[in-house]
Amino acid sequence: MILSLMAVFCAPNASDALAEAPVSTPTFTWTVPPFAPAFINDGDTLRGYAADTQNWFVNQLPNYKHSILHVPLARLLAEMRSGSSQIRCSTTLIPTPERREYIVFAKTILLHLPVSVVIRAKDEPIFDPFLSTQGHIELDRLLANRNLNSAIRIGRAYGRQVDATLALHQNAPQIMKAADDTKFMRMLTLDRIDWTLYFPSEAEYYRRQRTPNLEIKALPIAGNTTLLMATIGCANTPAGRKAIADINAIIDQNPAMPWTKFYTEWLSPPDREWFNAAKSQYISSNQYEARLEYRPAVSRANTQE
């Protein structure tokens, strides 16, 4: 996905409860980028797993007033660099060395399945020849096959390794390039393509929204199976550092990470099963940067070797 995976949304009931807070109460501004199914804007209502996650944290932070700001990621990062005294934060940020220069991050909150190859479930045997012994798709070999058509979104960053592999096959005739990837599920249904690239939660969202009768399968990509970890980041100011300290205290008090249930609701049953197992491994690990690998059951082709 993509380095920045989301921000969080303040529930109407939470903001109503805080409406009468004293004027001196600091305002916590949650910035919300357009990113389904993390955020789904239905008129005056925001839904999605990041929205629900923020609702959960807002209810744990009664000492702040809470507001929402819809803003593109690029603008948010620019404002964070400016050193404004406002508490302006975003939840779906992945910490990087460059961002740490002007953003202070909380401990990990959001765990995400990585970008995967999404196919029609009934076609799974067709992709067996491209699986490694661990059951992961070897993307380079798949892209080299001229008989399986795909579509990818123009200008989208799928991650360093995946992007590098795609660049090697950028002129492949069987790879369609489109400006809008919201219609890829429909293209799978119509047999116009055989596979595409999505985060599993994205694929399930578009499947439910556009092609509810289509059964899909997300196949992990070899070398790209580590869970992505995102969290709340605030501008690195005294107020921002205080807000992150308060958030870290909440995280420490809830080691089971109950808010992650909102994310699992946007996964297919197989992906939900793996995510819950991986989350358990993350929680029980003594290492903060735990490396969690997706190792699905070995396919039929591999069991016969």
Beta strands, then each sheet from edge to edge (+ up, - down):
strand 1: 27-32
strand 2: 40-42
strand 3: 45-47
strand 4: 65-70
strand 5: 87-93
strand 6: 103-105
strand 7: 110-112
strand 8: 116-120
strand 9: 150-153
strand 10: 175-178
strand 11: 195-198
strand 12: 216-220
strand 13: 228-235
sheet 1: 4+ 1+ 5+ 13- 6+
sheet 2: 4+ 1+ 5+ 13- 7+
sheet 3: 2+ 3-
sheet 4: 10+ 9+ 11+ 8- 12+
end
